[in-house]
Amino acid sequence: MTRMLGSDAILRALEAEAVEVMFGIPGGAILPTYDAIARGTTVRHVLARHEQGAGHMAEGYARASGKPGVAMATSGPGATNLVTPIADAWMDSTPLVAITGQVYSRLIGTDAFQETDATGITMPIVKHSWLVQDVRELPQVMKNAFHVARTGRPGPVLIDVAKDVQEAELDFHYPEAPDMPGWKPPTKVHERQIREAAKAIAEARQPIVYAGGGVLNADACAELLQLVETGGLPAVVTLMGKSCLPDSHPLNYGAPGMHGSKFANWALNKADLVIAVGSRFDDRVTGKVSAFAPGAKVIHFDIDAAEVGKIREADIPVVGPLKLALAQLTRDVKSIEAQVAKEGPWPSGR
């Protein structure tokens, strides 16, 4: 253990999480942490001109690197200026760790200068948030925050740190594991649901894959490509999912919806089976939901159970890590193809 200030502990935690760069603007309630930056850290700080810009820069870094982006701001207007990028990260499932300064603990609730309820304001647009008023809690909070941001469906988290916590001393030890008994994102998929999905694909005459940003977040692009090629499945790819399947691939029909092509939408709406992978049936894609692929059964793969069946009912719901789910589905599709080759065409198959 090493004796240090809370502000230095924040930086040591970022280093332990392999953070390479953070984006932010100094201000009164976060100044102790900026003093710690001046004392030395391996994390490069990029000075933005506005906290909203810092948040969007952190988002861009996260999207490009696959690692959580880190944005830092002071209390009051600094925290409220982060609301837009936090909301954007929430909608786009981008891992973002927002660290904001807060007024002294003794002043919280008194409407002190530049005091805002950052955790309350952002509650609907974060996966989880913490208000730290005890410096001893800081290392575990940092560990938990990064764990939540990057596991399950990625997204933003907020750590609001009182100024006196940044100035207080602690014996620093960074925990090896998160401590969140209630946070249990799925780590496996239901094998029977995968078999049902493979059977539905084999029986369909005009199936189509509808791939979204969840494929990129799950690092499941190779598995998606293997599924598409194994099953000879045409696919449409949303704007958030762009690059999860090569644009040049003959089975990639392009983007669906209002920003897509006529033939991509035609293929979707004439399909008898839609295999939704990491996509959420956004209104920019579906338009009038009742008129979207009206004759199709739906298989919906997603890490987030709340998305499955939220907009379009799923005939075969599959909740779990997409990388694992797609790999298992491809194996089952291959197994059926081998059976067909041995015993003859699959009943009603294409």
C-alpha positions as CSV (number, residue, x, y, z in Angstrom):
1,M,0.0,0.0,0.0
2,T,1.1,3.6,-0.7
3,R,-0.1,6.6,1.1
4,M,-1.4,9.2,-1.3
5,L,-4.1,11.8,-1.9
6,G,-7.5,10.9,-3.5
7,S,-6.6,12.9,-6.5
8,D,-3.5,10.8,-7.1
9,A,-5.5,7.6,-6.5
10,I,-7.8,8.6,-9.4
11,L,-4.8,8.7,-11.7
12,R,-3.3,5.5,-10.4
13,A,-6.6,3.8,-11.0
14,L,-6.7,5.1,-14.6
15,E,-3.2,3.8,-15.1
16,A,-4.2,0.4,-13.7
17,E,-7.1,0.3,-16.2
18,A,-4.6,0.9,-19.0
19,V,-6.1,4.3,-19.9
20,E,-3.9,6.0,-22.4
21,V,-5.6,9.3,-22.8
22,M,-8.3,11.4,-21.2
23,F,-10.1,14.5,-22.3
24,G,-11.3,17.4,-20.1
25,I,-11.3,20.9,-18.8
26,P,-10.1,22.0,-15.3
27,G,-12.3,23.9,-12.9
28,G,-12.6,24.5,-9.2
29,A,-14.1,21.3,-7.9
30,I,-11.8,19.1,-10.0
31,L,-8.6,21.2,-9.6
32,P,-7.0,18.8,-7.0
33,T,-7.0,16.1,-9.7
34,Y,-5.4,18.4,-12.2
35,D,-2.8,19.2,-9.6
36,A,-2.2,15.5,-9.5
37,I,-1.8,15.4,-13.3
38,A,0.9,18.0,-12.9
39,R,2.7,15.8,-10.4
40,G,2.9,13.1,-13.0
41,T,1.0,10.4,-14.7
42,T,1.3,8.1,-17.7
43,V,-2.2,9.1,-18.9
44,R,-2.1,11.8,-21.5
45,H,-4.5,14.7,-21.0
46,V,-6.1,16.4,-23.9
47,L,-7.4,19.9,-23.1
48,A,-10.8,20.5,-24.8
49,R,-12.4,23.9,-25.3
50,H,-15.8,22.8,-23.9
51,E,-16.8,19.8,-21.7
52,Q,-19.2,18.6,-24.4
53,G,-16.4,18.4,-26.8
54,A,-14.3,16.5,-24.3
55,G,-17.1,14.0,-23.9
56,H,-17.5,13.5,-27.6
57,M,-13.7,13.2,-28.0
58,A,-13.8,10.4,-25.4
59,E,-16.6,8.8,-27.3
60,G,-14.7,8.9,-30.5
61,Y,-11.6,7.4,-28.8
62,A,-13.8,4.6,-27.4
63,R,-15.3,3.8,-30.8
64,A,-11.9,3.8,-32.5
65,S,-10.0,1.9,-29.8
66,G,-12.6,-0.4,-28.3
67,K,-11.5,0.8,-24.9
68,P,-13.6,3.0,-22.5
69,G,-13.2,6.7,-23.1
70,V,-12.5,9.0,-20.2
71,A,-13.8,12.5,-19.8
72,M,-13.2,14.8,-16.9
73,A,-15.0,18.0,-15.8
74,T,-15.7,20.2,-12.8
75,S,-18.9,20.5,-10.9
76,G,-22.0,22.5,-11.9
77,P,-21.7,23.7,-15.6
78,G,-18.8,21.3,-16.2
79,A,-20.9,18.3,-15.2
80,T,-24.0,19.5,-17.0
81,N,-22.0,20.2,-20.2
82,L,-21.2,16.4,-20.2
83,V,-24.8,15.5,-20.3
84,T,-25.1,15.5,-24.1
85,P,-22.1,13.2,-24.8
86,I,-23.2,10.9,-21.9
87,A,-26.7,10.7,-23.5
88,D,-25.1,10.0,-26.9
89,A,-22.9,7.3,-25.4
90,W,-26.0,5.8,-23.8
91,M,-27.9,5.7,-27.1
92,D,-24.9,4.4,-29.1
93,S,-23.8,1.8,-26.4
94,T,-20.3,3.5,-26.2
95,P,-18.2,2.7,-23.1
96,L,-17.5,6.1,-21.4
97,V,-16.2,6.9,-17.9
98,A,-17.2,10.4,-16.9
99,I,-15.3,11.8,-13.8
100,T,-16.7,15.0,-12.4
101,G,-15.7,17.1,-9.4
102,Q,-18.2,17.9,-6.8
103,V,-18.4,20.6,-4.0
104,Y,-17.1,19.7,-0.5
105,S,-19.1,17.0,1.1
106,R,-20.2,19.3,3.9
107,L,-21.8,21.6,1.3
108,I,-23.7,19.0,-0.7
109,G,-27.4,19.8,-0.5
110,T,-26.9,23.5,0.4
111,D,-27.1,24.9,-3.2
112,A,-23.4,25.8,-2.9
113,F,-21.6,27.6,-5.7
114,Q,-21.6,25.4,-8.8
115,E,-23.3,22.5,-7.0
116,T,-25.5,20.3,-9.2
117,D,-26.8,16.8,-8.6
118,A,-24.7,15.2,-11.3
119,T,-25.7,11.6,-10.4
120,G,-29.4,12.6,-10.3
121,I,-29.3,14.6,-13.6
122,T,-27.6,11.7,-15.5
123,M,-29.5,8.8,-13.8
124,P,-31.6,8.0,-16.9
125,I,-28.6,8.0,-19.3
126,V,-25.9,6.0,-17.4
127,K,-25.6,2.4,-16.7
128,H,-24.5,3.3,-13.1
129,S,-23.2,6.3,-11.2
130,W,-21.4,6.9,-7.9
131,L,-21.1,9.9,-5.6
132,V,-17.9,9.4,-3.7
133,Q,-17.8,11.1,-0.2
134,D,-15.4,8.8,1.5
135,V,-11.8,8.6,0.0
136,R,-11.5,4.9,1.2
137,E,-14.3,4.0,-1.3
138,L,-12.5,5.6,-4.3
139,P,-10.3,2.7,-5.5
140,Q,-13.2,0.2,-5.5
141,V,-15.6,2.7,-7.2
142,M,-13.0,3.2,-10.0
143,K,-12.7,-0.5,-10.5
144,N,-16.4,-1.0,-10.5
145,A,-17.0,1.8,-12.9
146,F,-14.7,0.5,-15.6
147,H,-16.1,-3.0,-15.2
148,V,-19.7,-1.8,-15.7
149,A,-18.8,0.5,-18.6
150,R,-17.1,-2.3,-20.6
151,T,-19.1,-5.4,-19.7
152,G,-22.5,-6.6,-20.9
153,R,-23.9,-3.9,-23.2
154,P,-21.2,-1.2,-23.2
155,G,-22.3,2.3,-22.1
156,P,-21.5,5.3,-20.0
157,V,-20.9,5.6,-16.2
158,L,-20.4,8.6,-14.0
159,I,-18.1,9.0,-10.9
160,D,-18.8,12.3,-9.0
161,V,-16.0,12.9,-6.5
162,A,-16.3,15.5,-3.7
163,K,-13.5,18.0,-3.6
164,D,-12.5,17.0,0.0
165,V,-12.2,13.4,-1.2
166,Q,-9.7,14.4,-3.8
167,E,-7.7,16.3,-1.1
168,A,-7.9,13.5,1.6
169,E,-5.3,10.9,2.1
170,L,-5.7,7.1,1.9
171,D,-3.6,4.0,1.9
172,F,-4.0,3.1,-1.8
173,H,-4.5,-0.4,-3.0
174,Y,-6.2,-1.0,-6.3
175,P,-8.6,-4.0,-6.1
176,E,-8.0,-6.9,-8.5
177,A,-11.7,-7.5,-9.0
178,P,-14.9,-5.5,-9.0
179,D,-17.3,-5.8,-6.1
180,M,-20.8,-5.6,-7.5
181,P,-22.9,-8.7,-6.5
182,G,-25.9,-7.4,-8.4
183,W,-24.1,-6.8,-11.7
184,K,-24.3,-10.1,-13.7
185,P,-24.3,-9.6,-17.5
186,P,-24.9,-12.8,-19.4
187,T,-21.9,-14.9,-20.2
188,K,-23.4,-17.8,-22.1
189,V,-26.3,-18.5,-24.5
190,H,-29.2,-21.0,-24.4
191,E,-28.2,-23.9,-26.6
192,R,-31.8,-24.9,-27.4
193,Q,-32.5,-21.4,-28.6
194,I,-29.5,-21.5,-30.9
195,R,-30.7,-24.9,-32.3
196,E,-34.1,-23.4,-32.9
197,A,-32.5,-20.4,-34.7
198,A,-30.4,-22.8,-36.9
199,K,-33.5,-24.8,-37.7
200,A,-35.5,-21.6,-38.7
201,I,-32.6,-20.5,-41.0
202,A,-32.6,-23.9,-42.7
203,E,-36.4,-23.8,-43.2
204,A,-36.5,-20.2,-44.5
205,R,-36.8,-19.4,-48.2
206,Q,-35.8,-15.8,-48.0
207,P,-33.8,-15.2,-44.8
208,I,-31.8,-12.0,-44.2
209,V,-29.4,-10.9,-41.5
210,Y,-30.0,-7.4,-39.9
211,A,-26.7,-6.5,-38.2
212,G,-26.2,-3.5,-36.0
213,G,-23.6,-1.8,-33.7
214,G,-23.8,-4.6,-31.2
215,V,-21.7,-6.8,-33.5
216,L,-18.8,-4.2,-33.3
217,N,-19.2,-3.8,-29.6
218,A,-19.0,-7.6,-29.1
219,D,-15.9,-7.9,-31.4
220,A,-18.0,-10.5,-33.3
221,C,-17.3,-9.3,-36.9
222,A,-15.4,-12.5,-37.9
223,E,-18.2,-14.7,-36.5
224,L,-20.8,-12.7,-38.4
225,L,-18.9,-13.1,-41.6
226,Q,-18.5,-16.8,-41.0
227,L,-22.3,-17.2,-40.4
228,V,-23.2,-15.2,-43.5
229,E,-20.9,-17.2,-45.7
230,T,-21.8,-20.6,-44.2
231,G,-25.5,-20.0,-44.6
232,G,-25.3,-18.0,-47.8
233,L,-27.3,-15.4,-46.0
234,P,-27.8,-11.9,-47.4
235,A,-27.3,-9.1,-44.9
236,V,-28.1,-5.5,-44.3
237,V,-25.9,-3.4,-41.9
238,T,-27.0,-0.4,-40.0
239,L,-25.0,2.8,-39.8
240,M,-23.9,2.0,-36.3
241,G,-22.8,-1.5,-37.5
242,K,-21.0,-0.2,-40.5
243,S,-17.7,-2.2,-41.1
244,C,-18.9,-5.3,-39.2
245,L,-19.3,-6.8,-42.6
246,P,-17.1,-5.7,-45.6
247,D,-19.0,-3.3,-47.8
248,S,-17.5,-5.1,-50.8
249,H,-18.9,-8.5,-49.8
250,P,-21.5,-9.8,-52.3
251,L,-23.9,-10.8,-49.5
252,N,-23.8,-7.3,-47.9
253,Y,-26.8,-5.4,-49.3
254,G,-25.9,-2.2,-47.5
255,A,-27.8,0.0,-45.1
256,P,-31.5,-0.5,-44.4
257,G,-34.0,2.2,-43.4
258,M,-34.4,5.8,-44.4
259,H,-30.7,6.2,-44.9
260,G,-30.3,3.0,-46.8
261,S,-30.9,1.7,-50.4
262,K,-34.1,0.7,-52.0
263,F,-32.9,-2.9,-52.6
264,A,-31.7,-3.3,-49.0
265,N,-35.2,-2.3,-47.8
266,W,-36.8,-4.4,-50.5
267,A,-34.9,-7.5,-49.4
268,L,-35.8,-6.9,-45.7
269,N,-39.5,-6.4,-46.4
270,K,-39.7,-9.5,-48.7
271,A,-37.9,-11.7,-46.2
272,D,-39.6,-14.6,-44.4
273,L,-37.0,-14.6,-41.6
274,V,-35.1,-11.6,-40.1
275,I,-32.0,-12.5,-38.1
276,A,-31.4,-9.4,-36.0
277,V,-27.9,-9.4,-34.5
278,G,-27.0,-6.6,-32.2
279,S,-29.6,-4.3,-33.6
280,R,-32.6,-2.7,-31.9
281,F,-35.2,-2.1,-34.6
282,D,-34.7,1.6,-34.5
283,D,-37.4,3.8,-36.0
284,R,-34.9,5.1,-38.6
285,V,-34.7,1.6,-39.9
286,T,-38.2,0.2,-39.4
287,G,-40.5,3.2,-40.1
288,K,-44.0,2.0,-39.3
289,V,-43.2,-1.2,-37.3
290,S,-46.3,-3.0,-38.4
291,A,-45.3,-2.6,-42.0
292,F,-41.7,-3.7,-41.4
293,A,-40.9,-7.1,-42.8
294,P,-44.6,-8.0,-42.2
295,G,-44.3,-11.6,-43.4
296,A,-41.1,-12.5,-41.5
297,K,-40.4,-14.4,-38.4
298,V,-37.8,-12.8,-36.2
299,I,-34.7,-14.2,-34.5
300,H,-33.2,-11.6,-32.2
301,F,-29.7,-11.9,-30.8
302,D,-28.6,-9.3,-28.2
303,I,-26.5,-9.0,-25.0
304,D,-29.2,-6.8,-23.5
305,A,-32.4,-8.7,-22.6
306,A,-34.3,-5.4,-22.5
307,E,-33.9,-4.9,-26.2
308,V,-35.3,-8.3,-27.2
309,G,-38.9,-7.9,-28.1
310,K,-39.0,-4.2,-27.1
311,I,-40.1,-3.0,-30.5
312,R,-40.7,-6.1,-32.6
313,E,-41.7,-9.4,-31.0
314,A,-39.0,-12.0,-31.3
315,D,-40.2,-15.5,-32.3
316,I,-36.8,-16.8,-31.2
317,P,-35.0,-14.6,-28.6
318,V,-31.4,-15.3,-27.9
319,V,-29.8,-13.3,-25.1
320,G,-26.0,-13.5,-24.5
321,P,-22.6,-12.6,-25.9
322,L,-22.8,-12.2,-29.7
323,K,-19.3,-13.6,-30.3
324,L,-20.3,-16.8,-28.6
325,A,-23.8,-17.0,-30.0
326,L,-22.8,-16.5,-33.6
327,A,-20.1,-19.0,-33.4
328,Q,-22.5,-21.6,-32.0
329,L,-25.1,-20.7,-34.6
330,T,-22.6,-21.2,-37.4
331,R,-21.7,-24.7,-36.0
332,D,-25.4,-25.7,-35.9
333,V,-26.0,-24.4,-39.4
334,K,-23.0,-26.4,-40.7
335,S,-24.4,-29.4,-38.9
336,I,-27.8,-29.1,-40.6
337,E,-26.1,-28.6,-44.0
338,A,-24.1,-31.8,-43.4
339,Q,-27.3,-33.6,-42.6
340,V,-29.0,-32.2,-45.7
341,A,-26.1,-33.3,-47.8
342,K,-26.3,-36.8,-46.4
343,E,-30.1,-37.3,-46.1
344,G,-31.5,-34.9,-48.7
345,P,-33.1,-31.4,-48.7
346,W,-34.4,-30.0,-45.5
347,P,-38.2,-29.9,-45.5
348,S,-39.5,-26.6,-47.0
349,G,-35.9,-25.3,-47.1
350,R,-34.6,-23.0,-49.8
